[in-house]
Amino acid sequence: MADKSKTSEASILVVDDEQIVLNLVEDTLTDDGYDVTITISAKEAIELVKQHHFDFILTDIRMPEMNGIELVKEIHEIVPTLGVIFMTGYANLDTAKQAIKEGAYDYIMKPFELSEIRQAISRAVAQRQSATEATLSQELNKIADLSSMMYASGDLASLMQLSLSFAIIQSKAKAGVAVYFNSRQEELIVMQADGRSGGAEEVCRFGVPASDWKMIPTPTAACLLENEVNHPLFGLSQFQAHKDKILPGESDQSKAVVIVPLVRADTMLGIISLFHENSEYQLKSSDTRFLGFISNQLAISLENLQLLEDSREAYSRLEELQDQTIQMEKMATQGQMSAEIGHELNNYLGVVVANFQLMNLRIRKGATEGLERFTESIEDHLDKISRFTKGLMDNSSMKKATFAKTDMNTLLTRIIEFLRPQKRFRDFDFDIKLNNDLPQIEIDQGFIEQVLYNLFNNAADASIDSPIKKIDIGSSVTADGLVRISIKDYGSGISEEKLPKLFKEKFTTKETGHGIGLVVCRNIVQRHNGKISVQSVSGQGTAFFIDLPENQDITEKTAAGVI
């Protein structure tokens, strides 16, 4: 057996039942720079293929234990890509056909000249190299597309499985292990893959502080692992506890381990270990370059997936903040309503108490005439309190956070009746024009009521200095089948340059405004698959339009956390 510590053009297994032929071929091919292993036994040849990597097998066809055709068939069950060159002194058409069927690169007749062996091997190597380059080009295209493909899917486990399996196949390793952080960089995941089965699975995970990970040495390129002390993760306190998963069978000296770092911007994102059963395996410069390409693509994909995960989390947090903003605005609206409710009730009760006091004073003086006017005033204000509280009860029923078919005309009427007695709306004329053929629509009444109440308040605020205290309310059906609600005031209006900013956070036209009211209105309407728009002329008033579809996807709304 030749010295395998040196780099060779190809590794060749020679099988023949004649020792003199084996010696002759070994000397010839070794002199030409090939890595040559010889054996006189077909059975031993099978065992050698199981234990070592070969590029070609040069075998006699006629042998006592097993003929060369049968030997190659069995070997191809183990290594389908092994190149074949047949030798025979008993050529016939049948054996030639069988040799071609097994994908033989060449077919040499005995006795042969040494130049024939050299030429046959040289042609086979050149042919294999050409085929390998074509295959490599295809595989490079696959790995080049890996980043975008996996970035789109966002599947970290699949990315590592495909990449680990790809690295094992291309480096002709027997197995491999990938160690990498999970998407939140809280745990190291260890994944193992078998080169024969092609399967890859997670075998364990363990927590590692990010600060400890940053302290580990970062290899710059793929390299052979001399011993476990040289492993980049050796310095981690958890290494020994999980060594049997990170370096399975490392104590077996018949294996060679190649470490492939996954590095991006001087930060190591993970490590791939490739296990070769030949302890004399040598890492060629071409292998280093190719593994470097794989690791670079994989590192980019890992970084992209991390950025994708970060963006997803940021978007999720944004949605949560929007929900909180809506709820806070709703609470603020309810707080404002409560304050105004208390104020109105106090006004009514104040009149009632005042009339009782006047009645009591008159009775004490014995002046009982004209008391009916006090009782009529008390009765009138108690009736107003009754109607006011009834409006509150009707309105409170709309605060259930559920989607249901709703008559928008009835909802608008109830809200207006609720608003009329309030001090800020007492001087307003409500011009109501409702479409009697309006279809019922599926809404969350509590949220839509919040939107309407906000718009009515804005209309009142905009009309403080206006001589026209009037709000137009309308309902209709648009050309595309949406139910439209309109609320128009005749107040100060909004300038043309401010209109585009109206639904943006922190923008307000009020001195004491917080700038999120209309943003919340927009979000609520959008979550109903509707749209809100505005028309305004400075100094002439503003009109808001809410367009809502008749039906909602309740399942989708529940999943979004709206209900």
N, C-alpha and C positions, 0 to 999 in steps of 0.2 A: 504494500500500500504506500502510495506516495505521500510526501509531506504536505499536509493540508493547511499548514500555517501560512503559506504564501498565496498571493492572489493568482488565480488562474483564469484562462479564457472560458473554460467550461469544466464541469465535473462529470466524469464518465465512468460508468460501471461496465466492466467487460466480463462476459460469462462464456466459458468454453470448457469442454471436458478434456481438452489437451493442454497440459501445463506449458509446453513449449510455445504454443500459440499465445497463451496469456502473457508469458514473459516477453515475447517479441513485441506484441501490441503495447504492453505497458511501457517498455523502454522507448519505443518510437513516439508514443503520444506524450509521455512525460517530457521527453526532450523538446517537444513542440510547445510546452508550456501548459499542458492540460493536467487537471487533477484526476488521477486514474486510480480506480479501485478494481482489483481482479478477484474472481472467485471461480472455482471449478465446479461449484454446486449450484443448481437452480434454486433449491430450497434456501440455501444461504443467501442467494441474491435477493430473494423476497424479504428476508429478515433485514438485510442491509438497506433496502429501500424504505422499510418501515422506520429505521433508525437514523438515516442520513439523507441529505438532499443530493440528488443527481439531476443533471440536465439531460443526459443521454444514457441509454443502455445499448451496448454493442454486444450482440449475442449470437451464438451459433444456433442453428435451427434444430439440428439433429444431436440430441444429448440423451443419455441413458435414463436419468430420473424423470425428466419432463422435457418435451421439445420446446424450442424457442418461441413458437407461436403461442403455445399454452402458457409459457412463462410470462410473456408480454401481456396476454389477456388478464392474467391474475394480477400482475403489477399495475396495469391500468385501472384495476378496481381500487387500488390504493392511491396511485398518483396518475390521474387521467392525462396530465399534460407532459408526462415523461417522453422525450424524443427517442425514437427507435431506429437502429441500423442493424440489419440482419447479415450474418455470414453463413454460407453453406457450401458444401462440396457436392450436394445432391440436389441441384436445382431442377424444378419442373414447373409446369404451368400452374398447378394447384397451389404450391407453396408461394409462388409469386403473387397469386391472387390474394392469398391469406395475408401476406406481408403488406400488400397495398391496403387491404381492409383495416389492418391495425395501424395505419398511418405511418408506415416506415419512410424515413427520409432517404434511405438508400438500401441497396441489395448487393452485397459483395460476394463474388464467387471465389472459393478456395481451389487451388492455392492462389494467393494474391501477392502482389508486389506491395512493399511498404508504402510506396507512393500512392497506391490505390486507397490504403487506409487513411493516409494523411488527407488526400483530396476529398474522400467521402466525409470525414469528420469536418473538414474546413467548409464544405458545401452545407452540411447540416447546421453548423454553427451560424453561418451567414443567413441561411434560410430561417432558422429559429429567431435570430436577431431581428430580421425584417418583420416576421410575424409578431414578435414581442413589441416592436416599436409601434406597429399598427394597433395592437391591443392596448398598449400603454397610452396611445393617443386617445383611444376611446375611454379608457379609465380616467385619464386626466380630465377629459371633458365632463365625466360624471362627477369627479370630486370638485371640479371647478363650479359645477352647478349646485353642489351640496349646500353651500352657505345660504344661497337665496332660497333653495327648496326648504331647508330646515328652519330658516328664519320665518318663512311664510307660515309653516305649520306650528312653530313655537314649541316643538316637542323635544326637550332636552335629552330624554332617555333614548329616543329613536336616533337622534343625532349621534350619540356616543356608540350605540349599537352598530350602526352602519359604518361609522368611521373606524371603530375597532376591528370589525370584520374585514373591512377593506385593507387596513394596514397589515393584518395577519396574512391575507391572501397574497398581497403584493410582495411582502417580504419573505413569503414561504415559511412562515413560522408555524409551530404546532399549536400554540395557544397565545392568549394575550390578556392583559389586565389594564383597565382604565381607572384612574383615580381622579375625581373631579368634584368641585363644589356643586351643591344644589343651587337652584335659581336664587335663593335668598342668601347664599354664601354663609349658611349656618352649620352645614354638615358636609363632610367629605363622603362621597358615594364611591364604592368599590364595585366595579363591574368586571366579570370574567367572561371570556369567550373561548370556545374550542374551535381550532382551525379545521377539524375534520367535520364536525356537525354543522358548523357555521352559526350555531346559536350563541347568544350573549344574554347574560342575566345579571341583575344586581345581587351581590352576595352579602353585603353589609354596608352600614353607614355609621359614622361616629362624628361627634361634635369636635370642632377645632376652632379656637379663637382666631379671628382674622389676623390679629397681631402676630400669633405664632406662625401662621402660614406665610406671612410676609418675611419672616426671618429665615426661611429655609433657602438653601443655595439654589440658584437657577441655572441649570445647564444651558449652554447656548446652542447645542445641536445634539442629534441622536448619537449615543455612545454605548459601548459595551460596559456592562456592570461588572466590575472586578469582584466585589463582594458586597454584602448587605450594608456595611459601614459606608460605602460610597453612594448608597441610594439617597436621593434628595430628601426623602421623607424620614430618614433614619433619626434625625434630630427631634422629631415630634415625640411627645411623651406617650402618645397612643400607638406608636409604630410597633412596638414589641407585642402589644395585645392583639394587633390585627395583622401581624406579619404573615401568618399562614394564608391570608386572603390577598394581601398585597404582593407577596412573592411565594405563590404556591409551589412547593417542591424545590425551592431555591437551594436547599441543602444537597440536592442531587447534583453532583459535580458534572454529570453528563450533559447538563443544559447550559446553554449560553443565553444571557438575558440582555436585550437591547432596550435602553431607556430612551423614550422619545418625549421631550418636554413640550408642553403646549403653552407657548409664551406669546404675549401680546403687550407691546409697549413696556417691556422690561418687567412685566408682571406675569408670574406663572399661574395659569388657569387650571392646569391639571397635568397628569403624567400618564403616558401609555407605556406599558412594559410588554415586550414581545419575547416569547420563549422559543428558542431553537434547541432541538434535542441533540444536535451535534456540538459537543463541548469545544471543538476546534473551529467553530464558525467564526469567520472573519467579516467584519462590517466593511464593505467596499465603499469607495467614495460615491459611486453611483447610487448605492442604497441610501447613504447619508443624505444625498441631495433629494432623492425622492421622498424619503421619510420627512425631510424638512418641509417639502412642499405640502404633504398631507397635514403635518402639524400646524403649519401656518394657516391653511384653509380652515382647519378645525378650530384653531384659536380665534379666528375671525368670526366663525359661526357662534362659538361660545359667547364671545363679546356681544354679538348682535342679539343673541337670545337674552342675555342679561339686560341689554338696553330695552328689548321688547318687554321683558317682565317688569322692568322699572316703569315703562310707559303705561303698561296695563294697571299697575298698582297706583300710579299717579292719576290715571283716568278714573279708577275706582274711588280713590279718595275725593276726587273732584265731584263725582256723582254723589258721594255721601255728604259733602259740603253743600251741594245744591239742595239735597233733601233737607239738611239741617236749616239752610237759609229759608226754604219754603216754610218749614215748621215754625221757625223763629218769627218770620213775617206773619204767619197765621196767629201765633200767640200774641204778637204785638197788635195785630188787628183786633183780636178778641179783647186784649187789654184796653185798647182805645174804645172799643164798643162798650165794654163794661163801665168805663169812666163816664161815657156819655149817657149810658142807661141810668147809672146812679144819679147823674146830674138831672136828667129828665124826671125821674121818679121823685127826686127831692123837690123839683119845681111843682109837680102835681100835688104832692103831699103838703107842701108849704101853703098852697092855696086852700086845701082842705082844712088844715090846722087853723089858718087865719080866719076862715069862715066860722069854724067852731068857736074860736075865741070871741069873735064879734057877736055871735049868737049868745054865748054865755054872758057877755057884758050887757047886752040888751035885756036879757031875761032878768038879770040882777037888778036892773033899773026899773023893771016892770014894764018896759016897752016891748010888748009882744007883737005889735003890728009890723008887717013887712018882713017877718022872719022867713017867709017862703022863698024870698030871693036868695037867702043864705043857703037854705036847703037845696034849692035848684042848682046853685053853684057847686055845692059839695057833691050832689048827685052827678052833675056834668063831669066834674073832674075825676070822680070815682069811676065813671064810665070810660073816661080817657085812659085811666090807669089799667082798667080791665082790658081795653082794646090793645094797649101798649104791651102788656104782659102776655096777652094771647099771641101777639106778633112775635114776641121773644120765643115763646114755646114752639110756634110754627117754624121759626128760623132755626132753633136748636136742633130740630129733627133733621136738618140738612147737614149737620156736622159729622154724620157717620161716614167714615172713610171707606165707602164701598161704591162700586159702579152699578148704576141701575138706570132703567129707562125713565126719563124725566120729561115732563111737559115744561118747556122753557118759558112759555107764557105765564103759567102758574107760578113758576119760580120767580120770575121778574116781578109779578104782581105782589107776591109776598114780601120780597125785599123792599119794594117801593113803599108798601104799607108800613113796613118796619122803620123806614127812614123818615117818612113824612113828619112824625111828631118830634123828631130830634131838632134841637135848637138850630143847628147849622143848615138844616133843610127846610125850616119852617116857612121861610119867605119864598121858596122855590115853587115854580109851576112845573109839574111833571107832564109833559106832552107825550102820551103813550099811544103808539100805533103798532099793534101786534097782528101778525098774520094768523087768522083763525085756522088755517089748514096746515099749520106747522107740524111736522112729524115729531114724535117723541124721540129723544136722542139718549144715548148711553153715556152718562157722565158720573164723575165723583162730585156729588152735589156740594159737599163741604168745600172742596178746592175751588170749584167754579164760583160758588158764592163769595169766596175770598177775593177772586179776581174782580167780580162785579162790584163788591163793596169798595175795593181799592179805587176802581175807576170812578164810582160815584163820589167818593171823597175828593179825588183829584178835580172832578168837575166843580165841586163846591168851592175848593180852595182857589181854583182859577177864576171864579166868578165873584170873589170878595169885593173887588173894586168895580165890578161891571154893573151898569144900570139895569141890565137884563138878567133877571134871576130865573133862568129857565133851563131845564134839561130835557132833551128829546130822547125817548127810548123807543127802539123799534126791533121787530123780529121779522125775518124773511128767509127765503130759500134762494141760494145763489144758483147761477146757471149750471154749475157742476155738482149740484145736489147737496151742498153744505148748508147747515143752519147758521144764519148770520144774526148776531146780536149787535146792535149799535147804540152807543151812548154819546150824545153830543151836548156840549155846553156852549155858551155865548160869552165866555170869559176872555182872558188876556191873550189866549192863543200861544203858539210856540213858533219862534223864528225859523226860517228855512234852514239856517246853518246848524241849528240845534236838533232838528228832527232826526238825522241819522244817528245821533248819540242817545236817543231816547231810551232804548232798551239795553243800554250798556251799563255795567255796574259802576257805581260811584257817581253817576250823572243824575243831577236833580235840578229842578227849576225853583224849588222851595228853599227858603232861608233855613228852615229847620229840618229839611228832608235828609234821608240817609242814602238815597240813591239805589236802593235794591227793590223797591216796590214793584216797578214795571218789569224788572228782570225776573222777579218771582212770577208775575203774571204771564210773561212770555214762556217761562219754563213749564208752568202748569198747563197752559194751552197746548204747547208742543207735546207734552206727555199725553194729551188727549188726541194726538195726531191732527191737531188743528193749527190755526195760525191767527196771529193778532196783528192788526195794522192800524195806522193812524193817519188822519188828514187834519191839517191845521193851517190857519192863516193868522199871523200875528195881529192881535187886536180885534179879531173877529170870532175866535172860538176854536174848539178842538173836537174832533169826532174820532172815537175808537170803534173798531170793528173786530168782533170775535167770530171766526168761522170754525164750526165744529162738525165732524162727520156724524152720521146717524148711529153707527155701530163701532164698538171697540173690540180689540182682541184682549179679552179679560185675562187669559193665561199669560200673555206677554206683559200686561200691566202688573200682574201679581209678581212675576219674576223680577221686574224692574224695581219692585219695592214701592210702587205708588200706592197700592191699596193698603 
